[in-house]
Amino acid sequence: MRKITKNLLRVLGVITVLVFTAVGVSAYNYHHYKRRGPDPRDSSVVAARGGVTPVSGTYMRGFYYPAHGAAHPGTVVVFKGSDGSNNDELARQVRDQGYNVLGLYFFGQPGQQQYLANVPLEFFDEVLAWINDHGDVQEPITVMGVSKGAELVANLAIRYPEIDNIVLYTPTAYNYQGINYQWEPSPSFTWRGEPVDYVRLRFLPSSMVRSVMNLPVSYRKTSEQALAEATNLEAARIPIEQFSGHGLLFAGDQDAMWPADTAVRELSSRNKNLEGVVYHGAGHLFDEDITHYGPIWPTMFGGSIEGNRMAKTQSDALLFQRLQTWHR
């Protein structure tokens, strides 16, 4: 009996050591890989930089960035992705080139969905109403988005003929489930009260372990597996061929988040008015210095420092060439 008790105590001791070790490692990883800089959802940070006017409605939240200098006709609307920001950097960059810009949030703000799930696409009615009331020239309208924001923009483009042009950075050709941090999956978007069909994700054991340990995760294999196993793939497909405007699609061939390079080729093949560009050596986010995201970027985003820098420079040049053409 003593021997059994002693063995049980040893086992409990080993388990206790392992648990405390795992907790310690997880805590270390959380602080080591924690995203640097201010909370991207904190609208006060955007306001503090100046040069913007808050805009709001029943659901619409964001800022108006009036053009520097003589404004090109029309309005540019920008969104970011699952980080919940309003894409302030891109909005200011476009504003500085002489365009009136709306930098908008689509979840995470007061009066909006808390998480990126069940976002009502019809909130864009408010955006169009604002442009109609405040825009110097109502047309054209160009809408831009990154990652899940690109998924949003593609869904808006096929539903709103008022959208003349789109720019999608690292997009998807299919709707994926929302990000609601619950066991039961939800759609990313709804339309007039009905869920927009989506591909469900079955997270790989290795991804789940890395998440628990607060390690950065690449979700590309998870996304590719979800597409391969989906029984509702056609229903979840974004019918981009229904969009009658023009567009630019950008991706990197080393995207670690999801297969945006494959999506760019598919979307541009289904709609010949969309110009797709895939950059060698680039990942999920194009940036002049991707390292400012901290040590998470190689695993979560992919690409190389130089590849992401090159993609940023070249995509910017092409973007402003097309904006000049679209917003004459």
Secondary structure, DSSP 8 states (H G I E B T S, - for coil): -HHHHHHHHHHHHHHHHHHHHHHHHHHHHHHHH---SS-TT-HHHHHHH-S-EEEE-SS-EEEEE--SSS--SSEEEE---TT----HHHHHHHHHTT-EEEEEESSSSTTS-SSBSSEEGGGHHHHHHHHHHH-SS---EEEEEETHHHHHHHHHHTT-TT--EEEEES--SB-BB-B-SSSS--BSEEETTEE---B-----HHHHHHHHTT-----HHHHHHHHHH-S-HHHHB--GGG--SEEEEEEETT-SSS-HHHHHHHHHHH-TTEEEEEETT--SS--TTGGGG-TTHHHHT-S-HHHHHHHHHHHHHHHHHHHHHHT-
